[in-house]
């Protein structure tokens, strides 16, 4: 039934509007602290671009981690779910680039590189659009290497909250609660950097601050999706 409803453009538009109002309600009625906010602030103050990276499951409050006076382009999948996300964050003035950080998306890559060259900002969920959960794809490291700008990880945790049973364990913060938005240290990816090593540093940095945020709120940390064991004889 939900899939049938979402085929209607009017229904999708209403759902996105409701989603945006819920995000505003959670933020306005909650008590939110920003941890290490001086890190992005330094870049904003100096008009220096960077790549914002956060896990797909922590997307809900990300519009409020951002200085909305700064133009940011979010990489969003072309899948219907991605378009719902794009429309929802569009209510906050966030621009989108349709594509994937791990496959295809040539036009999106061009959009992101041009935005960074123009001194604007780019946002990527390195485990999107379909996982594996909390495992970074190479795409974000590739964009950082090609553009020469750093990746800065960010996340949030709130209480009370609900963790959905979706692939990304999507975290839904509740109104009238409290929470933290946590920033990590910038991760530079040089022109000659090893992409796998850079990818791993981004993944580790994001997982570290996500566990930190959960611990601050008294939650058990959500674990990354287990890696498949290597095949016998490999």
Protein Blocks (a to p, Z undefined) as FASTA:
>chain_A
ZZmmmmpmklmmmmmmmmmmmmmmmmmmpccddehklmmmmmmmnopacdddddfklmmm
mmmmpcfkbccdddddfbfklmmmmmmmmmnopacdeddfkggjllmmmmmmmmmmnopa
cdddfkbcnbpehiacfklmmmmmmnopacdddddddddddddfbfnopacddehiacdd
dddddddddfkbcfklmmmmmmmmmmmmmmmmmmmnopacddddddddddehZZ
